[in-house]
Structures are given as structure tokens and as C-alpha cells.
Amino acid sequence: MGYRVTGLSAEPFRHLFGLPEEELSKFGVRRFIADRKPGFPCRIEMRDAEPGETLLLLNHIYQPADTPYRGTHAIFVREGATDTYDQTNQVPEVIRLRLLSLRGFDEAGMMLDADVVEGAEIEQVIERMFSNPAIGYIHVHNAKRGCYSGRIDRA
């Protein structure tokens, strides 16, 4: 069964790129400089930033559905990122390196299934979740800090 992994669009974040610290703070955003790899995962490009690259830490609504599962949490986006990750049947390294929480939702935004898995074994859980025809998409989160990592849809 095919699947598609996507990062976030850069568009909602572009207005923040390059703003001075005092302006960022008005939006509740903080700038970081990556000092190690892995450690600063960009949710647009779906890759860990290289040391020296700047990222913005901000709150993001990752589950906008009007259900009890509506969700928001902190994410990093690399400042200046433009290319949204979008690959079929390919899991980016930024996901493979981490302990993950996968959450399967129906099209109405109700959670139907959830599991925790090492990133290296993610395909098994994707296949199991998508064997349920009621699951329309899967959200991937880092299990330790709970940050949204990406979305998986049927290909």
C-alpha cells in the first residue's frame, strides 16, 4: 500500500523570516541557531538543520479539525525554508532517527488508532493503520517532546 509523507507549507511562516527578536516575540516566536545535528528538525523541509542554520520555534495548529482532537504544539521551521517535503513511499531521516507517536484519524478528524514506534520501523505501523479503510491520514509526532513531525496520507 502506498503512502505520501508531507511537511508543512512555508507560506504561513514567511512573514516571520528575518524579523528582529522583538517583533518575533510579539508572535510568541523564538529564534534558535542549530548547534548540533540532529536536534533541530525543520517541519517544512523535513530535515534536521545543519549547525549554524537559524530556526524559528513557534506554536502551530497541526490538527485544525473541530473535534476534541484539535491540536497545537511547538515546532521548528528553518528560517528561509521554501521547499516543502513531499515524497511517496519514502520516510525522511528526520523521522527515522526518532521514537515516534503515530495517530490515525478519520476524515472528520477523530482519532481511530495510535501507536508508538521507533522511526526505523514506521512502515509497519503505517501499513497496519491504513489497512483500516476508515483512517484517512496519520499524524507523526516525536514521542518524547510531543512535537508534530509530519503528515502521512494514502498515495
N, CA, C and O of each residue as an XYZ file, in Angstrom:
620
protein
N       0.847     -1.177      0.000
C       0.000      0.000      0.000
C       0.895      1.244      0.000
O       1.808      1.346      0.819
N       0.646      2.171     -0.895
C       1.459      3.373     -0.999
C       1.049      4.441      0.004
O      -0.105      4.519      0.426
N       2.023      5.257      0.371
C       1.767      6.362      1.291
C       2.575      7.583      0.856
O       3.555      7.467      0.121
N       2.148      8.742      1.319
C       2.790     10.008      0.959
C       3.097     10.789      2.238
O       2.200     11.030      3.046
N       4.359     11.186      2.424
C       4.785     11.958      3.592
C       4.977     13.411      3.164
O       5.669     13.690      2.185
N       4.360     14.334      3.904
C       4.494     15.758      3.572
C       4.864     16.579      4.794
O       4.443     16.305      5.918
N       5.670     17.598      4.523
C       5.973     18.606      5.518
C       4.967     19.738      5.393
O       4.008     19.654      4.627
N       5.198     20.787      6.150
C       4.309     21.947      6.127
C       4.666     22.895      4.989
O       5.812     22.934      4.541
N       3.705     23.639      4.535
C       3.959     24.703      3.561
C       4.727     25.824      4.260
O       4.482     26.106      5.433
N       5.635     26.451      3.561
C       6.393     27.584      4.108
C       5.547     28.853      4.187
O       5.845     29.757      4.968
N       4.503     28.915      3.383
C       3.725     30.154      3.242
C       3.262     30.771      4.567
O       3.434     31.977      4.747
N       2.689     30.014      5.497
C       2.216     30.639      6.731
C       3.319     31.207      7.630
O       3.036     31.943      8.576
N       4.566     30.867      7.334
C       5.674     31.279      8.184
C       6.552     32.363      7.565
O       7.361     32.973      8.263
N       6.403     32.610      6.271
C       7.296     33.541      5.556
C       7.348     34.937      6.185
O       8.405     35.568      6.211
N       6.225     35.411      6.682
C       6.202     36.766      7.253
C       7.073     36.886      8.501
O       7.378     37.993      8.943
N       7.472     35.748      9.068
C       8.312     35.750     10.269
C       9.805     35.735      9.940
O      10.628     36.156     10.754
N      10.147     35.255      8.759
C      11.553     35.108      8.383
C      12.231     36.476      8.354
O      11.783     37.391      7.662
N      13.308     36.598      9.109
C      14.099     37.821      9.105
C      13.645     38.889     10.071
O      14.307     39.919     10.192
N      12.538     38.681     10.764
C      12.085     39.695     11.722
C      13.057     39.798     12.889
O      13.661     38.801     13.287
N      13.212     41.010     13.445
C      14.046     41.144     14.641
C      13.394     40.435     15.839
O      12.189     40.183     15.846
N      14.203     40.125     16.831
C      13.740     39.374     18.009
C      12.514     40.009     18.665
O      11.585     39.300     19.054
N      12.502     41.330     18.790
C      11.378     41.990     19.462
C      10.072     41.823     18.684
O       9.000     41.741     19.284
N      10.155     41.773     17.363
C       8.955     41.537     16.549
C       8.510     40.075     16.665
O       7.318     39.789     16.780
N       9.475     39.160     16.634
C       9.139     37.741     16.781
C       8.433     37.480     18.108
O       7.486     36.696     18.170
N       8.898     38.139     19.167
C       8.308     37.901     20.486
C       6.833     38.308     20.535
O       6.071     37.754     21.328
N       6.426     39.252     19.714
C       5.014     39.654     19.651
C       4.138     38.520     19.125
O       2.941     38.468     19.411
N       4.743     37.612     18.354
C       4.034     36.451     17.829
C       4.273     35.198     18.682
O       3.793     34.117     18.341
N       5.010     35.338     19.785
C       5.335     34.193     20.623
C       6.363     33.273     19.994
O       6.389     32.076     20.282
N       7.215     33.826     19.131
C       8.199     33.048     18.371
C       9.599     33.342     18.901
O       9.912     34.475     19.269
N      10.431     32.311     18.933
C      11.830     32.482     19.337
C      12.750     31.931     18.254
O      12.465     30.913     17.623
N      13.861     32.636     18.060
C      14.865     32.224     17.070
C      15.941     31.397     17.770
O      16.373     31.718     18.878
N      16.363     30.326     17.099
C      17.438     29.466     17.588
C      18.459     29.284     16.482
O      18.136     29.348     15.296
N      19.689     29.058     16.889
C      20.742     28.672     15.948
C      21.103     27.233     16.263
O      21.486     26.914     17.389
N      20.983     26.366     15.270
C      21.295     24.952     15.476
C      22.755     24.816     15.884
O      23.650     25.364     15.239
N      22.978     24.079     16.963
C      24.350     23.873     17.437
C      24.754     22.398     17.404
O      25.838     22.022     17.850
N      23.854     21.576     16.865
C      24.148     20.143     16.727
C      23.187     19.547     15.701
O      22.163     20.139     15.358
N      23.543     18.386     15.236
C      22.680     17.648     14.314
C      22.775     16.176     14.679
O      23.878     15.633     14.723
N      21.653     15.512     14.944
C      20.286     16.012     14.929
C      19.960     16.846     16.162
O      20.728     16.879     17.124
N      18.836     17.505     16.122
C      18.387     18.266     17.281
C      17.434     19.392     16.957
O      16.687     19.833     17.830
N      17.437     19.877     15.705
C      16.590     20.997     15.309
C      15.861     20.618     14.011
O      16.309     20.974     12.921
N      14.736     19.893     14.131
C      14.047     19.381     12.942
C      13.122     20.410     12.293
O      12.179     20.883     12.927
N      13.385     20.754     11.047
C      12.537     21.671     10.294
C      11.309     20.915      9.792
O      11.438     19.864      9.164
N      10.124     21.448     10.067
C       8.880     20.785      9.692
C       8.410     21.140      8.286
O       7.405     20.609      7.814
N       9.120     22.017      7.629
C       8.832     22.320      6.228
C       9.616     21.355      5.350
O       9.042     20.629      4.538
N      10.930     21.356      5.522
C      11.821     20.557      4.686
C      11.963     19.116      5.171
O      12.495     18.266      4.456
N      11.485     18.842      6.394
C      11.582     17.505      6.987
C      13.036     17.034      7.031
O      13.376     15.946      6.566
N      13.875     17.886      7.603
C      15.279     17.529      7.797
C      15.780     18.241      9.043
O      15.247     19.277      9.439
N      16.817     17.670      9.656
C      17.467     18.343     10.774
C      18.343     19.450     10.222
O      19.083     19.249      9.259
N      18.257     20.622     10.837
C      19.079     21.759     10.416
C      20.551     21.452     10.657
O      20.918     20.737     11.589
N      21.372     22.012      9.794
C      22.826     21.923      9.955
C      23.262     22.914     11.030
O      22.642     23.968     11.175
N      24.323     22.599     11.792
C      24.821     23.564     12.767
C      25.092     24.918     12.102
O      25.696     24.988     11.032
N      24.638     25.982     12.754
C      24.789     27.332     12.235
C      23.546     27.864     11.533
O      23.402     29.077     11.383
N      22.641     26.981     11.099
C      21.405     27.440     10.465
C      20.453     27.979     11.532
O      20.454     27.513     12.672
N      19.645     28.962     11.150
C      18.692     29.538     12.102
C      17.309     28.927     11.893
O      16.891     28.629     10.774
N      16.623     28.756     13.013
C      15.271     28.211     13.005
C      14.385     29.053     13.892
O      14.856     29.747     14.792
N      13.102     28.983     13.626
C      12.115     29.642     14.460
C      11.335     28.571     15.211
O      10.880     27.593     14.618
N      11.186     28.760     16.514
C      10.376     27.877     17.345
C       9.064     28.605     17.589
O       9.042     29.710     18.131
N       7.966     27.965     17.179
C       6.664     28.625     17.288
C       5.578     27.603     17.551
O       5.788     26.398     17.411
N       4.422     28.099     17.932
C       3.275     27.237     18.149
C       2.528     27.081     16.831
O       2.324     28.050     16.099
N       2.123     25.849     16.542
C       1.475     25.545     15.261
C       0.229     24.693     15.502
O       0.266     23.740     16.280
N      -0.864     25.034     14.841
C      -2.066     24.200     14.892
C      -1.887     23.094     13.857
O      -2.030     23.323     12.656
N      -1.576     21.906     14.332
C      -1.332     20.788     13.429
C      -2.610     19.988     13.166
O      -2.701     19.267     12.172
N      -3.591     20.116     14.053
C      -4.860     19.406     13.862
C      -5.988     20.427     14.005
O      -6.491     20.645     15.107
N      -6.388     21.056     12.891
C      -7.393     22.113     12.944
C      -8.831     21.606     13.024
O      -9.756     22.412     13.121
N      -9.038     20.300     12.986
C     -10.401     19.754     12.995
C     -11.169     20.232     14.223
O     -10.610     20.357     15.312
N     -12.439     20.491     14.029
C     -13.311     20.930     15.125
C     -13.829     19.705     15.869
O     -15.020     19.392     15.852
N     -12.891     19.026     16.523
C     -13.187     17.825     17.305
C     -12.412     17.927     18.618
O     -11.614     18.849     18.788
N     -12.631     17.004     19.542
C     -11.826     17.005     20.767
C     -10.334     16.799     20.505
O      -9.515     17.032     21.394
N      -9.975     16.367     19.297
C      -8.572     16.120     18.960
C      -7.877     17.317     18.314
O      -6.733     17.205     17.873
N      -8.558     18.453     18.255
C      -7.905     19.666     17.762
C      -6.594     19.802     18.532
O      -6.567     19.622     19.750
N      -5.493     20.123     17.819
C      -4.209     20.124     18.499
C      -3.264     21.205     18.029
O      -3.272     21.603     16.864
N      -2.444     21.676     18.963
C      -1.431     22.687     18.710
C      -0.222     22.390     19.590
O      -0.361     21.927     20.722
N       0.964     22.662     19.055
C       2.183     22.407     19.825
C       3.348     23.141     19.164
O       3.209     23.689     18.070
N       4.476     23.144     19.830
C       5.678     23.808     19.335
C       6.308     23.014     18.194
O       6.349     21.784     18.218
N       6.801     23.752     17.191
C       7.556     23.153     16.086
C       8.708     24.088     15.719
O       8.683     25.277     16.036
N       9.707     23.535     15.052
C      10.772     24.334     14.453
C      10.522     24.438     12.950
O      10.104     23.470     12.314
N      10.779     25.613     12.392
C      10.857     25.778     10.942
C      12.170     26.502     10.653
O      12.527     27.463     11.334
N      12.878     26.026      9.634
C      14.150     26.666      9.289
C      13.859     28.010      8.646
O      13.061     28.108      7.714
N      14.512     29.039      9.152
C      14.304     30.385      8.624
C      14.768     30.439      7.172
O      15.920     30.139      6.861
N      13.855     30.822      6.299
C      14.157     30.886      4.876
C      13.795     29.631      4.106
O      13.985     29.586      2.891
N      13.278     28.607      4.779
C      12.901     27.369      4.083
C      11.819     27.664      3.053
O      10.900     28.439      3.316
N      11.928     27.051      1.888
C      10.941     27.265      0.831
C      10.372     25.964      0.276
O       9.232     25.944     -0.187
N      11.140     24.880      0.311
C      10.739     23.640     -0.341
C      10.074     22.675      0.637
O      10.725     22.110      1.515
N       8.776     22.500      0.469
C       8.022     21.571      1.313
C       8.370     20.135      0.937
O       8.328     19.761     -0.235
N       8.712     19.345      1.936
C       8.976     17.922      1.710
C       7.688     17.256      1.249
O       6.632     17.456      1.849
N       7.772     16.467      0.189
C       6.611     15.763     -0.349
C       7.123     14.566     -1.144
O       7.530     14.696     -2.299
N       7.093     13.400     -0.503
C       7.627     12.187     -1.140
C       6.665     11.022     -0.948
O       5.967     10.932      0.062
N       6.643     10.149     -1.919
C       5.815      8.959     -1.860
C       6.676      7.751     -1.508
O       7.748      7.546     -2.079
N       6.189      6.961     -0.563
C       6.845      5.723     -0.119
C       8.289      5.954      0.316
O       9.156      5.108      0.097
N       8.532      7.089      0.923
C       9.872      7.445      1.387
C       9.748      8.169      2.723
O       9.043      9.173      2.827
N      10.428      7.663      3.737
C      10.400      8.266      5.062
C      11.684      9.075      5.241
O      12.776      8.524      5.100
N      11.577     10.367      5.549
C      12.788     11.168      5.713
C      13.568     10.773      6.966
O      13.002     10.297      7.950
N      14.871     10.982      6.900
C      15.760     10.627      8.013
C      15.341     11.294      9.318
O      15.489     10.705     10.388
N      14.822     12.513      9.242
C      14.414     13.239     10.444
C      13.358     12.454     11.237
O      13.264     12.596     12.456
N      12.572     11.632     10.548
C      11.589     10.779     11.213
C      12.236      9.459     11.626
O      11.984      8.962     12.724
N      13.048      8.903     10.776
C      13.667      7.599     11.051
C      14.521      7.586     12.314
O      14.662      6.544     12.954
N      15.090      8.727     12.677
C      16.022      8.798     13.808
C      15.358      8.878     15.177
O      16.050      8.847     16.195
N      14.035      8.981     15.226
C      13.377      9.295     16.492
C      12.340      8.245     16.895
O      11.835      7.484     16.070
N      12.044      8.238     18.199
C      10.921      7.479     18.724
C       9.674      8.286     18.399
O       9.619      9.484     18.674
N       8.668      7.632     17.810
C       7.519      8.343     17.263
C       6.206      7.904     17.891
O       6.066      6.788     18.390
N       5.260      8.815     17.847
C       3.869      8.522     18.152
C       3.094      8.757     16.868
O       3.111      9.861     16.325
N       2.417      7.730     16.382
C       1.590      7.851     15.181
C       0.128      7.846     15.596
O      -0.292      7.049     16.435
N      -0.641      8.749     14.995
C      -2.049      8.889     15.344
C      -2.874      8.864     14.061
O      -2.729      9.742     13.210
N      -3.731      7.870     13.923
C      -4.555      7.710     12.734
C      -5.924      8.340     12.920
O      -6.619      8.069     13.899
N      -6.308      9.198     11.955
C      -7.566      9.938     12.035
C      -8.482      9.597     10.870
O      -8.024      9.244      9.784
N      -9.789      9.710     11.115
C     -10.724      9.629     10.002
C     -10.830     11.019      9.370
O     -10.247     11.978      9.877
N     -11.567     11.126      8.272
C     -11.643     12.400      7.545
C     -12.319     13.512      8.350
O     -12.162     14.690      8.028
N     -13.059     13.152      9.383
C     -13.704     14.157     10.233
C     -12.774     14.649     11.344
O     -13.136     15.551     12.099
N     -11.583     14.065     11.447
C     -10.624     14.486     12.462
C     -10.749     13.772     13.792
O     -10.252     14.257     14.809
N     -11.413     12.612     13.794
C     -11.500     11.805     15.010
C     -10.397     10.743     14.982
O     -10.199     10.058     13.978
N      -9.687     10.622     16.104
C      -8.609      9.642     16.188
C      -9.195      8.239     16.313
O     -10.038      7.984     17.173
N      -8.744      7.337     15.451
C      -9.223      5.964     15.459
C      -8.173      4.966     15.931
O      -8.503      3.853     16.340
N      -6.902      5.371     15.873
C      -5.824      4.451     16.233
C      -4.600      5.271     16.619
O      -4.447      6.412     16.181
N      -3.743      4.698     17.425
C      -2.491      5.352     17.810
C      -1.482      4.279     18.203
O      -1.855      3.197     18.657
N      -0.204      4.590     18.022
C       0.843      3.640     18.376
C       2.148      4.402     18.557
O       2.295      5.529     18.084
N       3.083      3.780     19.241
C       4.429      4.309     19.425
C       5.388      3.333     18.746
O       5.268      2.118     18.906
N       6.350      3.884     17.980
C       7.252      3.032     17.212
C       8.587      3.741     17.009
O       8.645      4.968     16.923
N       9.639      2.969     16.936
C      10.930      3.523     16.533
C      10.816      3.928     15.066
O      10.209      3.211     14.271
N      11.393      5.063     14.707
C      11.294      5.565     13.343
C      11.756      4.585     12.283
O      11.224      4.578     11.173
N      12.737      3.760     12.609
C      13.254      2.786     11.652
C      12.217      1.728     11.289
O      12.369      1.024     10.291
N      11.169      1.617     12.092
C      10.147      0.587     11.867
C       8.780      1.185     11.536
O       7.762      0.507     11.675
N       8.746      2.420     11.109
C       7.493      3.138     10.898
C       6.592      2.511      9.837
O       5.369      2.551      9.976
N       7.163      1.935      8.789
C       6.347      1.395      7.696
C       5.351      0.348      8.180
O       4.235      0.270      7.667
N       5.744     -0.451      9.158
C       4.846     -1.489      9.677
C       3.581     -0.872     10.266
O       2.480     -1.383     10.062
N       3.743      0.217     10.992
C       2.587      0.860     11.629
C       1.745      1.599     10.588
O       0.516      1.599     10.667
N       2.402      2.226      9.617
C       1.657      2.886      8.532
C       0.774      1.862      7.827
O      -0.412      2.106      7.605
N       1.347      0.729      7.481
C       0.595     -0.306      6.772
C      -0.570     -0.821      7.611
O      -1.676     -1.003      7.103
N      -0.317     -1.054      8.892
C      -1.382     -1.548      9.770
C      -2.512     -0.532      9.887
O      -3.687     -0.885      9.783
N      -2.148      0.739     10.105
C      -3.188      1.765     10.252
C      -3.993      1.931      8.968
O      -5.221      2.015      9.014
N      -3.321      1.978      7.833
C      -4.032      2.168      6.571
C      -4.781      0.909      6.121
O      -5.544      0.966      5.158
N      -4.579     -0.213      6.792
C      -5.406     -1.385      6.488
C      -6.842     -1.158      6.957
O      -7.761     -1.854      6.526
N      -7.026     -0.182      7.839
C      -8.370      0.228      8.260
C      -8.843      1.297      7.270
O      -8.296      2.400      7.265
N      -9.832      1.005      6.442
C     -10.264      1.970      5.423
C     -10.840      3.259      5.999
O     -10.958      4.251      5.280
N     -11.199      3.266      7.271
C     -11.758      4.475      7.894
C     -10.676      5.500      8.232
O     -10.981      6.674      8.442
N      -9.420      5.066      8.286
C      -8.332      6.006      8.592
C      -7.957      6.733      7.313
O      -7.553      6.120      6.325
N      -8.099      8.061      7.350
C      -7.829      8.887      6.180
C      -6.425      9.448      6.141
O      -5.879      9.680      5.063
N      -5.824      9.672      7.319
C      -4.480     10.233      7.386
C      -3.869      9.930      8.746
O      -4.566      9.599      9.705
N      -2.559     10.051      8.801
C      -1.797      9.785     10.025
C      -0.953     11.000     10.347
O      -0.300     11.565      9.469
N      -0.969     11.400     11.605
C      -0.049     12.428     12.079
C       1.105     11.739     12.791
O       0.910     10.786     13.545
N       2.307     12.236     12.539
C       3.513     11.731     13.180
C       3.982     12.787     14.173
O       4.085     13.967     13.839
N       4.265     12.350     15.394
C       4.789     13.228     16.443
C       6.048     12.602     17.022
O       6.192     11.379     17.038
N       6.951     13.437     17.494
C       8.077     12.921     18.256
C       7.523     12.491     19.608
O       6.886     13.286     20.300
N       7.761     11.245     19.987
C       7.149     10.696     21.192
C       7.637     11.371     22.470
O       6.863     11.540     23.412
N       8.902     11.757     22.514
C       9.429     12.314     23.758
C       8.913     13.717     24.053
O       8.415     13.960     25.152
N       9.017     14.635     23.119
C       8.589     16.016     23.363
C       7.190     16.301     22.831
O       6.614     17.346     23.135
N       6.649     15.399     22.054
C       5.289     15.555     21.556
C       5.129     16.451     20.350
O       4.007     16.679     19.899
N       6.235     16.970     19.812
C       6.163     17.900     18.686
C       5.628     17.214     17.436
O       5.962     16.064     17.149
N       4.789     17.941     16.694
C       4.287     17.468     15.412
C       5.461     17.304     14.460
O       6.330     18.173     14.381
N       5.487     16.183     13.733
C       6.596     15.938     12.824
C       6.183     15.961     11.366
O       6.942     16.453     10.531
N       5.006     15.445     11.025
C       4.588     15.427      9.640
C       3.288     14.686      9.459
O       2.712     14.153     10.407
N       2.837     14.665      8.217
C       1.558     14.022      7.885
C       1.802     12.931      6.851
O       2.636     13.063      5.955
N       1.037     11.841      7.009
C       1.103     10.737      6.069
C      -0.295     10.484      5.543
O      -1.244     10.297      6.304
N      -0.401     10.480      4.219
C      -1.663     10.193      3.551
C      -1.498      8.958      2.684
O      -0.379      8.525      2.408
N      -2.611      8.397      2.259
C      -2.560      7.296      1.294
C      -2.081      7.871     -0.041
O      -2.470      8.976     -0.418
N      -1.243      7.126     -0.747
C      -0.750      7.600     -2.046
C      -1.733      7.245     -3.133
O      -1.502      7.557     -4.301
